[in-house]
């Protein structure tokens, strides 16, 4: 490999917290750690011999090498810091720019070898928040798979019989959060997606926004279904939430659901390039306040609207921009969720979420899915 004239380079680790940025910049990912170095417009990978075949398929836009190309010792092959020092020296670089998440061992090794190491600000690639047409296609595919899995989950709950004890049953067996989650996972795997933290939370379990849910589901209890899978081929995520109830809701459950739905509509109506995430979040708060829903702690437990309105989605499930009190102006091409919710123990939780593409004048859904409350 030829040495570069540049004396400084961006160094990222193709594993752990840097892996997403490396995949964004190079299009490459691997199960074992590897190195990515960028000097100006030049992109270079140092991968194991096991990965060089796949790496070379990236084409001429990325230069690829292995430790063999530099005659690295066995000790160096087991130490990313040593590899990085040799790699950067071969590229003619004596200044390394690393992310705030770079392992301290790598930093110390580079400094020991006489390199000047500087930590760059997050985000490393600010342009990641505005999606390219190719990324939008991948995100649309992810959201369509998510919607398909959501329909499967809702159909399973809708088909359940209501037992004499109020429990839901399918084929004579109790319908549990685990059983619905399994059905969702199977549907996603058929489309080459996987999701590790699917939420199927009924009753008061649904009042904790990140409770995955467990045990039997019951009639008359609201069930929060939050599905956020990642594509096994592109690495992009989908994200969608629906809330359903099998049986007849109480007047308060019905009012809570309708209020969250109205808040989501108000937020979606505000989304457009130039509008801040804070303004959109406030629109949700205004709907809740007008309806008399308060947020606070009761016996130490948060209730009401206890999270932000949304977040960016891409190669990470939570990324910029933020749709929250701290959210800045949106830009066309960003992909965000809009997911207001209300949570009150004794009544239940309601969250409704869709993922949308921000445009100059508004937003468009990446996939559609019915919002059926009563099943």
N, C-alpha and C positions, 0 to 999 in steps of 0.2 A: 504494500500500500504506500502511496506517495505521501510525503509529509506536506502539511498545509502551511501556508504562509502566516496564517493567523496565530497569535500567541495566546489567545484565550478561547475557551470553549465551554458550552453548556454540557454538563455531565449529569445524566439521569440513570437510575437503576431500573432495569426492566423487570421489577418485581415489587411487591408491597405497595406502598402509597404512591410511588412514582409510575407504576405500571400503566395506569390509565393515560397519563401524559405521554408516555413512550408509545403506546398504541396509537394515540392521536397523531403524533408527529411522524411515526414511521410506518404504521399499519401492521406492526409485528408484535406478537405476544408469545410467551413460552412458559412452560411450567417451572423452569429453573431460572434463577437470576442471570441477567446478562447486562451489558452496558450499551448505552446510547450516548453518542457524542455529536454535538452540532456546532460547527464553526461557520458562522455566516449562513449561507444557504446549503452548505455541505452537511449531509447526514450520514453517520457511520454507526454500524453495529459491531459489537464484539460478542459473538455467541459461541456456544460449545460446538464441537464437531457434529454432535447429534442434531443440531438445529440449523446448520449452515445450508443444507439443501432447501429447507423452507424459506430461509432468509433470502437466498439468492433469487427466489421467485418474485421478490419485490421489484426487481428490475433495476435499471440504472439510476433511479432517483435516490437509492440508498446504497452506500458502499458497505460490504460485509466482510468480516474476517473472523478468524478463530485464534485462540491462544497459540496454536501451532504455527501460525504465520509469523509470530514474534519469538518463537523458541522459548516460551515461558516455562519456568521450572514447575515441578509438581506443587511446590509450596504456593507459587503464584496462582496456579489453577484453582486452589482452594480458598483464595483470598481475593475478594472483589477489589479491595483497596490496592493491592499489589498489581492486579490486572489493570486497574484504572491508571495507575502511575505509569506503567509501561505503555499503555495505549495512548495516553495524552502526550507522553514524550515522543513517541513515534510520529504523532501528528504535529509536532513542533509547538505544543501548547505548554506554557508554564503558569497559566492562570486558569483555574477551574471555577465555573459558576455552578452551584448545586441548589437543589430545592430545599425548602425548610424541613423536608422529611428525609433528607439523605442520612443514612446510618452514620453515627458518630465515628464508628471504626474506620469507615472509608475516608472521612474527612481527616482524621488523625494520620492515617497512612499517607495521604497525599501531602499533608504538611510536613511529615517526616522526610519525604522525598524532595522537599524544597519547593513545592508548588504553593502558590498563593490561592487560597480558597475563599470565595465570597458566596454568601447565601442570597439568592434572588428573592424577590417578593412574590407572594402568591397573588393571583394564579400565575403559574409559569407561562401558560399560553392563554392570555386573556381572550383571544379570538375564539376559544372553544365555545363560548356561550352563544355565539351566532352560528347557526348550523348551515352547512353547505347543502345543495340539492341532494347530494348522495346521502348525507347524514339524515336529512328529512325523510328520504325514502326508507331508510333503515328504522327510523323512529316510528314512521307510519306502520311499517310491517310489525313492529313490536307491539304497538297499541292495538292493532287488529287482532293479533294473537291473544292479547290480554282480554279484549272484548269477547272473543270466542270462549275463552276459559270462564269468564264471568257468566256468560249465558248458560254454560254447563252447570255452574254452581247454583244459579238461581233456579234452573229447571229441576235440579235434584231436590232442592228444598220445597219447591212448589208441588212436586209429586209425592211428598211425604204425607202419610196419614197421621191424623192427630189421635194419639192413644187416649184411653180413659183417664190416665194420670196427667195428661197434657203434654207428654213427651212426643216428639216426632219420630215416626218409624218408616223405614223403607224395607220392603220385603220381610216384614215382621221383626226386623232388628232395629235397635235405636239408631237414629241419625245423629251422629256426633260431629263436632268440629273437625276431628281427625278424618272422618270419612269424607266429608266435603272437600277438605284440603287434598286428600289423596286423589279424588276425582279431578280436581283442578290441575294437580301435578301431572297426571296422566295425559290430560288434554294438551298441556303445554309441551310435554316431551314429544308428543306426536308432531309438533310443529317446530321442534328443535329449539325450545326455550326451556329454561329452568328457573325456579323461584324457591328460595330457602325460607323466607319469612312470611308466607301467606297468612293473612289474618282472617279467621272465621270466628268471630267473637259474639256470642249471644248474651242477652240480658245485661247484668251489671258488668260482665267481662268487657262488653263493648264500650264502657265508660272510661276505660284506660286505652288511649289511642294506639298504643303499641303492644297491647296484650294479644297474643296469637290466637287465643281461644282454645278451650279444651272441654271434653265431656259432652254429654247429651244436649241437643238443642231442643227448645221447647216452644210450643204454640203460645202466641200472645207476647213473646219477647222479641224485641228488635235485634236483628243480626247484622253486624257490620262485616262486609266482605271487601277486603282490600288486597288486590292482586298486583304484584309488581315484579314481572319476570325479566330476565336478561337473555338476549339471543346468544345461542352457542356459536353462531357464525359471525355476526357483526359486532357483538359486544354491547349493543345499545339496549336500553331499557324501555319497558312500557309501565304505565301506572294508572290504576283505575279503582275507584271505590264505589260501592253501592250499599244501601241499607234496605233490608227487607223484613217483613214480618209474616209468618204463616199463621193465619187466623185473623181475628178481628182486633184492631188496635184500640186502645183507650183514646178518649178525646185528647188527652195531653200528649200521647205518643203521636197522634195524627198531627197535632198543632206543631210539635217539635220538628217533625219531618218536613212539613210544608214550609216552615220558617227557614230551615237549612236550604231547601230547594230554592226559595226566593232569594236567599243570600248568594247562592251560587250564580243564579241568573243575573243578579245585580253586579257581581264581580266580573262575570264574563262580558257583560255589556260595557265595562270600563276598560277592558284590555285593548291596548293599541300601542304602537310605537310612540315613545315620548311620555306616556303615562307612567308614573312611578308605581313600584310595587307597594309603597306605603299608601298611595291613594286607593288602590284596589283593595288592600286589606281594610282600610277605613270604611269602604263601602259595605263590606261584610259586617263590620262592627256596628254600623249605623242601622242595618236591618235588624240585627239582634237586639240592639238597645230599644228601637222603636217597638219591638214585639214584647219587650219586658224581660228578656233573658239576661241575667246577670252572670258575670264571671268572677270567681273568687275561690276562697278555700272554706270548706265546711269540715270541721273536725280534722283539719290538716290536709284534707284531700282536695285537689283542684277540681273545679267543675265549671261548666259553661263553655266558652270558646277558649280553649287552652293551648292552641298552637297557631302557627302562621297560616296564611291563606294558601300558600303554595311555594313551589321551588322549581328550579330548572331541572331538566332531565336530558341525559345524553349518554355518554359512556359511564357516567355515574348516576345513581338513582337520585341523589341529592347533589346538585351543583348550582352554580350561578345561572340566572339571577335569583334574587330572593323576592318573594311576594309577602312582605312582612312590614312591620312599622319601620324597619331600617332599609327597605327596598328602594333602590334608585330607579331612574328612567329605563323603561324597556326599549328594546331595539327589534326591528323587523328581522325575522329569522331565528329568534330565540324560541325555545320550546319550554313551556311551563305547565305546572299543574294548577288547578283551581279547586281547592278541597276544604271548604268551610265545614265546621262540625260543632255540635252541641252535645255535652255529656253531663248527665245528671243521674247519680245512683238512685235506684228505686224506680226510675222511668226508663233509662237506657241511653245508649249512645246513637247518634246519627252523624254520618259523614257521607258526603257525596262528592266525588272527584272525577274530573276529566283532564286529559292532557291536550293542550292546544298549541298551535303555531301562531306566534305573534306576527301580525301584518301591519302595514302602514296605517290602515284604517280600522283594524279590529283584530279578530282572531278566527282561526278555523280549527274544528275538532280533527284530531288525527284519526279517530275512529268513533263510530257511534255505537251506543248500547242502550237499550231501554232502561228507563228509571221506574221500575215497578216496585211499589212499596208493599201493597197488600197482595199476598200470594194465596 
